[in-house]
Amino acid sequence: MRVTADREVCVGAGLCALTAPEVFDQDDDGVVTVLAAAPGAEAHAAAREAGMLCPSGAVRVTE
């Protein structure tokens, strides 16, 4: 699994950081930061959910 985030597209909703805090965080401006570009298997389900919940489509998860 590979996780990326387009910081230019991010609207700062924070759903990614709430859903998968081991994979995503937000900077001081509320913009997404990827903490684990290749998360461990235990974080895969949460990362997938975060990708689906992202309202701007900034979060991308590829298998």
Biopython code that builds the backbone (N, CA, C, O; Angstrom):
import numpy as np
from Bio.PDB.StructureBuilder import StructureBuilder

atoms = [
    (1, "MET", "N", (0.843, -1.171, 0.000)),
    (1, "MET", "CA", (0.000, 0.000, 0.000)),
    (1, "MET", "C", (0.892, 1.238, 0.000)),
    (1, "MET", "O", (1.934, 1.285, 0.653)),
    (2, "ARG", "N", (0.443, 2.237, -0.757)),
    (2, "ARG", "CA", (1.133, 3.530, -0.814)),
    (2, "ARG", "C", (0.110, 4.630, -0.549)),
    (2, "ARG", "O", (-0.979, 4.616, -1.123)),
    (3, "VAL", "N", (0.449, 5.570, 0.305)),
    (3, "VAL", "CA", (-0.439, 6.664, 0.670)),
    (3, "VAL", "C", (0.206, 7.987, 0.261)),
    (3, "VAL", "O", (1.373, 8.239, 0.558)),
    (4, "THR", "N", (-0.572, 8.830, -0.426)),
    (4, "THR", "CA", (-0.104, 10.168, -0.785)),
    (4, "THR", "C", (-1.219, 11.160, -0.484)),
    (4, "THR", "O", (-2.379, 10.786, -0.315)),
    (5, "ALA", "N", (-0.843, 12.422, -0.421)),
    (5, "ALA", "CA", (-1.827, 13.474, -0.193)),
    (5, "ALA", "C", (-1.404, 14.716, -0.957)),
    (5, "ALA", "O", (-0.241, 15.117, -0.912)),
    (6, "ASP", "N", (-2.341, 15.315, -1.647)),
    (6, "ASP", "CA", (-2.096, 16.545, -2.396)),
    (6, "ASP", "C", (-2.424, 17.721, -1.478)),
    (6, "ASP", "O", (-3.591, 18.043, -1.256)),
    (7, "ARG", "N", (-1.391, 18.347, -0.954)),
    (7, "ARG", "CA", (-1.574, 19.433, 0.004)),
    (7, "ARG", "C", (-2.217, 20.658, -0.631)),
    (7, "ARG", "O", (-2.800, 21.479, 0.077)),
    (8, "GLU", "N", (-2.125, 20.799, -1.938)),
    (8, "GLU", "CA", (-2.749, 21.927, -2.638)),
    (8, "GLU", "C", (-4.265, 21.759, -2.723)),
    (8, "GLU", "O", (-4.998, 22.744, -2.814)),
    (9, "VAL", "N", (-4.728, 20.525, -2.693)),
    (9, "VAL", "CA", (-6.152, 20.214, -2.826)),
    (9, "VAL", "C", (-6.836, 20.122, -1.456)),
    (9, "VAL", "O", (-8.046, 20.322, -1.347)),
    (10, "CYS", "N", (-6.069, 19.823, -0.433)),
    (10, "CYS", "CA", (-6.603, 19.628, 0.925)),
    (10, "CYS", "C", (-7.374, 20.857, 1.402)),
    (10, "CYS", "O", (-6.922, 21.992, 1.250)),
    (11, "VAL", "N", (-8.553, 20.602, 1.987)),
    (11, "VAL", "CA", (-9.376, 21.685, 2.541)),
    (11, "VAL", "C", (-9.319, 21.720, 4.066)),
    (11, "VAL", "O", (-9.978, 22.552, 4.690)),
    (12, "GLY", "N", (-8.542, 20.829, 4.667)),
    (12, "GLY", "CA", (-8.355, 20.850, 6.109)),
    (12, "GLY", "C", (-9.501, 20.304, 6.932)),
    (12, "GLY", "O", (-9.668, 20.689, 8.090)),
    (13, "ALA", "N", (-10.296, 19.413, 6.357)),
    (13, "ALA", "CA", (-11.430, 18.842, 7.100)),
    (13, "ALA", "C", (-10.956, 17.986, 8.285)),
    (13, "ALA", "O", (-11.646, 17.905, 9.301)),
    (14, "GLY", "N", (-9.809, 17.362, 8.160)),
    (14, "GLY", "CA", (-9.246, 16.581, 9.255)),
    (14, "GLY", "C", (-9.753, 15.168, 9.395)),
    (14, "GLY", "O", (-9.384, 14.475, 10.343)),
    (15, "LEU", "N", (-10.592, 14.719, 8.476)),
    (15, "LEU", "CA", (-11.121, 13.367, 8.581)),
    (15, "LEU", "C", (-10.027, 12.313, 8.476)),
    (15, "LEU", "O", (-10.109, 11.263, 9.112)),
    (16, "CYS", "N", (-9.015, 12.590, 7.683)),
    (16, "CYS", "CA", (-7.913, 11.636, 7.529)),
    (16, "CYS", "C", (-7.181, 11.445, 8.857)),
    (16, "CYS", "O", (-6.923, 10.314, 9.269)),
    (17, "ALA", "N", (-6.851, 12.542, 9.522)),
    (17, "ALA", "CA", (-6.123, 12.477, 10.790)),
    (17, "ALA", "C", (-6.967, 11.841, 11.891)),
    (17, "ALA", "O", (-6.431, 11.158, 12.764)),
    (18, "LEU", "N", (-8.267, 12.059, 11.859)),
    (18, "LEU", "CA", (-9.158, 11.443, 12.847)),
    (18, "LEU", "C", (-9.343, 9.952, 12.595)),
    (18, "LEU", "O", (-9.437, 9.163, 13.534)),
    (19, "THR", "N", (-9.396, 9.573, 11.325)),
    (19, "THR", "CA", (-9.647, 8.185, 10.943)),
    (19, "THR", "C", (-8.399, 7.313, 11.030)),
    (19, "THR", "O", (-8.472, 6.159, 11.451)),
    (20, "ALA", "N", (-7.266, 7.860, 10.634)),
    (20, "ALA", "CA", (-6.013, 7.097, 10.613)),
    (20, "ALA", "C", (-4.873, 7.950, 11.172)),
    (20, "ALA", "O", (-3.995, 8.380, 10.423)),
    (21, "PRO", "N", (-4.883, 8.194, 12.478)),
    (21, "PRO", "CA", (-3.883, 9.088, 13.070)),
    (21, "PRO", "C", (-2.449, 8.571, 12.982)),
    (21, "PRO", "O", (-1.500, 9.345, 13.108)),
    (22, "GLU", "N", (-2.291, 7.268, 12.764)),
    (22, "GLU", "CA", (-0.945, 6.722, 12.600)),
    (22, "GLU", "C", (-0.401, 6.955, 11.188)),
    (22, "GLU", "O", (0.789, 6.768, 10.936)),
    (23, "VAL", "N", (-1.278, 7.362, 10.277)),
    (23, "VAL", "CA", (-0.889, 7.575, 8.879)),
    (23, "VAL", "C", (-0.894, 9.062, 8.511)),
    (23, "VAL", "O", (-0.055, 9.508, 7.729)),
    (24, "PHE", "N", (-1.835, 9.829, 9.069)),
    (24, "PHE", "CA", (-2.005, 11.236, 8.699)),
    (24, "PHE", "C", (-1.968, 12.154, 9.914)),
    (24, "PHE", "O", (-2.297, 11.755, 11.031)),
    (25, "ASP", "N", (-1.567, 13.373, 9.669)),
    (25, "ASP", "CA", (-1.635, 14.431, 10.662)),
    (25, "ASP", "C", (-1.987, 15.710, 9.915)),
    (25, "ASP", "O", (-2.109, 15.704, 8.690)),
    (26, "GLN", "N", (-2.148, 16.799, 10.647)),
    (26, "GLN", "CA", (-2.394, 18.100, 10.041)),
    (26, "GLN", "C", (-1.349, 19.069, 10.558)),
    (26, "GLN", "O", (-0.964, 19.012, 11.726)),
    (27, "ASP", "N", (-0.889, 19.962, 9.689)),
    (27, "ASP", "CA", (0.072, 20.971, 10.119)),
    (27, "ASP", "C", (-0.665, 22.105, 10.840)),
    (27, "ASP", "O", (-1.870, 22.012, 11.071)),
    (28, "ASP", "N", (0.039, 23.147, 11.187)),
    (28, "ASP", "CA", (-0.554, 24.253, 11.945)),
    (28, "ASP", "C", (-1.679, 24.960, 11.190)),
    (28, "ASP", "O", (-2.524, 25.612, 11.802)),
    (29, "ASP", "N", (-1.689, 24.832, 9.855)),
    (29, "ASP", "CA", (-2.735, 25.442, 9.039)),
    (29, "ASP", "C", (-3.891, 24.477, 8.769)),
    (29, "ASP", "O", (-4.853, 24.832, 8.088)),
    (30, "GLY", "N", (-3.795, 23.259, 9.303)),
    (30, "GLY", "CA", (-4.845, 22.268, 9.098)),
    (30, "GLY", "C", (-4.691, 21.446, 7.840)),
    (30, "GLY", "O", (-5.576, 20.661, 7.500)),
    (31, "VAL", "N", (-3.572, 21.613, 7.138)),
    (31, "VAL", "CA", (-3.350, 20.890, 5.888)),
    (31, "VAL", "C", (-2.752, 19.516, 6.190)),
    (31, "VAL", "O", (-1.917, 19.370, 7.083)),
    (32, "VAL", "N", (-3.190, 18.525, 5.438)),
    (32, "VAL", "CA", (-2.767, 17.139, 5.640)),
    (32, "VAL", "C", (-1.250, 16.978, 5.512)),
    (32, "VAL", "O", (-0.590, 17.619, 4.695)),
    (33, "THR", "N", (-0.732, 16.085, 6.367)),
    (33, "THR", "CA", (0.656, 15.651, 6.314)),
    (33, "THR", "C", (0.637, 14.130, 6.393)),
    (33, "THR", "O", (-0.026, 13.562, 7.261)),
    (34, "VAL", "N", (1.349, 13.476, 5.504)),
    (34, "VAL", "CA", (1.427, 12.016, 5.525)),
    (34, "VAL", "C", (2.551, 11.616, 6.475)),
    (34, "VAL", "O", (3.703, 12.005, 6.284)),
    (35, "LEU", "N", (2.215, 10.850, 7.484)),
    (35, "LEU", "CA", (3.201, 10.362, 8.444)),
    (35, "LEU", "C", (3.805, 9.036, 8.021)),
    (35, "LEU", "O", (4.958, 8.744, 8.336)),
    (36, "ALA", "N", (3.027, 8.233, 7.308)),
    (36, "ALA", "CA", (3.476, 6.906, 6.887)),
    (36, "ALA", "C", (3.046, 6.672, 5.448)),
    (36, "ALA", "O", (1.904, 6.293, 5.193)),
    (37, "ALA", "N", (3.955, 6.897, 4.508)),
    (37, "ALA", "CA", (3.635, 6.717, 3.086)),
    (37, "ALA", "C", (3.417, 5.249, 2.733)),
    (37, "ALA", "O", (2.722, 4.930, 1.770)),
    (38, "ALA", "N", (4.013, 4.368, 3.516)),
    (38, "ALA", "CA", (3.833, 2.926, 3.326)),
    (38, "ALA", "C", (3.446, 2.331, 4.681)),
    (38, "ALA", "O", (4.276, 1.712, 5.346)),
    (39, "PRO", "N", (2.194, 2.517, 5.090)),
    (39, "PRO", "CA", (1.780, 2.070, 6.423)),
    (39, "PRO", "C", (1.806, 0.552, 6.563)),
    (39, "PRO", "O", (1.675, -0.190, 5.590)),
    (40, "GLY", "N", (1.977, 0.121, 7.800)),
    (40, "GLY", "CA", (1.940, -1.304, 8.086)),
    (40, "GLY", "C", (0.549, -1.880, 7.874)),
    (40, "GLY", "O", (-0.435, -1.147, 7.781)),
    (41, "ALA", "N", (0.483, -3.187, 7.801)),
    (41, "ALA", "CA", (-0.777, -3.879, 7.510)),
    (41, "ALA", "C", (-1.873, -3.516, 8.508)),
    (41, "ALA", "O", (-3.050, -3.492, 8.148)),
    (42, "GLU", "N", (-1.503, -3.236, 9.749)),
    (42, "GLU", "CA", (-2.503, -2.922, 10.768)),
    (42, "GLU", "C", (-3.194, -1.586, 10.507)),
    (42, "GLU", "O", (-4.257, -1.326, 11.069)),
    (43, "ALA", "N", (-2.612, -0.742, 9.669)),
    (43, "ALA", "CA", (-3.195, 0.569, 9.371)),
    (43, "ALA", "C", (-3.883, 0.620, 8.001)),
    (43, "ALA", "O", (-4.439, 1.656, 7.636)),
    (44, "HIS", "N", (-3.856, -0.457, 7.254)),
    (44, "HIS", "CA", (-4.421, -0.449, 5.902)),
    (44, "HIS", "C", (-5.908, -0.106, 5.873)),
    (44, "HIS", "O", (-6.329, 0.730, 5.073)),
    (45, "ALA", "N", (-6.696, -0.726, 6.718)),
    (45, "ALA", "CA", (-8.145, -0.483, 6.707)),
    (45, "ALA", "C", (-8.445, 0.975, 7.027)),
    (45, "ALA", "O", (-9.282, 1.590, 6.367)),
    (46, "ALA", "N", (-7.776, 1.535, 8.026)),
    (46, "ALA", "CA", (-8.007, 2.930, 8.404)),
    (46, "ALA", "C", (-7.560, 3.873, 7.289)),
    (46, "ALA", "O", (-8.231, 4.868, 7.017)),
    (47, "ALA", "N", (-6.439, 3.572, 6.645)),
    (47, "ALA", "CA", (-5.957, 4.418, 5.546)),
    (47, "ALA", "C", (-6.940, 4.401, 4.382)),
    (47, "ALA", "O", (-7.219, 5.442, 3.786)),
    (48, "ARG", "N", (-7.464, 3.220, 4.057)),
    (48, "ARG", "CA", (-8.468, 3.122, 2.985)),
    (48, "ARG", "C", (-9.704, 3.952, 3.320)),
    (48, "ARG", "O", (-10.224, 4.676, 2.471)),
    (49, "GLU", "N", (-10.165, 3.843, 4.549)),
    (49, "GLU", "CA", (-11.345, 4.600, 4.974)),
    (49, "GLU", "C", (-11.083, 6.102, 4.885)),
    (49, "GLU", "O", (-11.940, 6.859, 4.430)),
    (50, "ALA", "N", (-9.903, 6.528, 5.316)),
    (50, "ALA", "CA", (-9.543, 7.945, 5.237)),
    (50, "ALA", "C", (-9.564, 8.437, 3.796)),
    (50, "ALA", "O", (-10.020, 9.546, 3.516)),
    (51, "GLY", "N", (-9.072, 7.612, 2.893)),
    (51, "GLY", "CA", (-9.099, 7.978, 1.476)),
    (51, "GLY", "C", (-10.510, 8.136, 0.949)),
    (51, "GLY", "O", (-10.785, 9.030, 0.149)),
    (52, "MET", "N", (-11.399, 7.275, 1.393)),
    (52, "MET", "CA", (-12.793, 7.351, 0.950)),
    (52, "MET", "C", (-13.524, 8.538, 1.570)),
    (52, "MET", "O", (-14.408, 9.118, 0.939)),
    (53, "LEU", "N", (-13.171, 8.899, 2.781)),
    (53, "LEU", "CA", (-13.856, 9.982, 3.494)),
    (53, "LEU", "C", (-13.376, 11.376, 3.106)),
    (53, "LEU", "O", (-14.089, 12.353, 3.335)),
    (54, "CYS", "N", (-12.205, 11.486, 2.533)),
    (54, "CYS", "CA", (-11.635, 12.800, 2.231)),
    (54, "CYS", "C", (-12.555, 13.590, 1.297)),
    (54, "CYS", "O", (-12.767, 13.181, 0.155)),
    (55, "PRO", "N", (-13.103, 14.712, 1.764)),
    (55, "PRO", "CA", (-14.082, 15.449, 0.963)),
    (55, "PRO", "C", (-13.490, 16.138, -0.277)),
    (55, "PRO", "O", (-14.209, 16.414, -1.237)),
    (56, "SER", "N", (-12.197, 16.411, -0.254)),
    (56, "SER", "CA", (-11.582, 17.108, -1.389)),
    (56, "SER", "C", (-10.898, 16.163, -2.355)),
    (56, "SER", "O", (-10.517, 16.569, -3.453)),
    (57, "GLY", "N", (-10.738, 14.907, -1.965)),
    (57, "GLY", "CA", (-10.013, 13.957, -2.814)),
    (57, "GLY", "C", (-8.504, 14.121, -2.732)),
    (57, "GLY", "O", (-7.777, 13.625, -3.593)),
    (58, "ALA", "N", (-8.031, 14.809, -1.709)),
    (58, "ALA", "CA", (-6.592, 15.038, -1.554)),
    (58, "ALA", "C", (-5.839, 13.772, -1.167)),
    (58, "ALA", "O", (-4.678, 13.599, -1.541)),
    (59, "VAL", "N", (-6.487, 12.897, -0.428)),
    (59, "VAL", "CA", (-5.844, 11.676, 0.045)),
    (59, "VAL", "C", (-6.021, 10.573, -0.990)),
    (59, "VAL", "O", (-7.133, 10.285, -1.433)),
    (60, "ARG", "N", (-4.896, 9.962, -1.365)),
    (60, "ARG", "CA", (-4.915, 8.851, -2.327)),
    (60, "ARG", "C", (-4.270, 7.629, -1.708)),
    (60, "ARG", "O", (-3.194, 7.707, -1.114)),
    (61, "VAL", "N", (-4.942, 6.501, -1.856)),
    (61, "VAL", "CA", (-4.421, 5.230, -1.363)),
    (61, "VAL", "C", (-4.375, 4.270, -2.543)),
    (61, "VAL", "O", (-5.393, 4.014, -3.185)),
    (62, "THR", "N", (-3.197, 3.745, -2.822)),
    (62, "THR", "CA", (-3.049, 2.771, -3.906)),
    (62, "THR", "C", (-2.519, 1.472, -3.314)),
    (62, "THR", "O", (-1.690, 1.474, -2.404)),
    (63, "GLU", "N", (-3.011, 0.381, -3.846)),
    (63, "GLU", "CA", (-2.605, -0.946, -3.358)),
    (63, "GLU", "C", (-1.380, -1.437, -4.092)),
    (63, "GLU", "O", (-0.893, -2.533, -3.817)),
]
sb = StructureBuilder()
sb.init_structure("model")
sb.init_model(0)
sb.init_chain("A")
sb.init_seg("    ")
for serial, (resi, resn, name, xyz) in enumerate(atoms, 1):
    if name == "N":
        sb.init_residue(resn, " ", resi, " ")
    sb.init_atom(name, np.array(xyz, "f"), 0.0, 1.0, " ", f" {name:<3s}", serial, name[0])
structure = sb.get_structure()
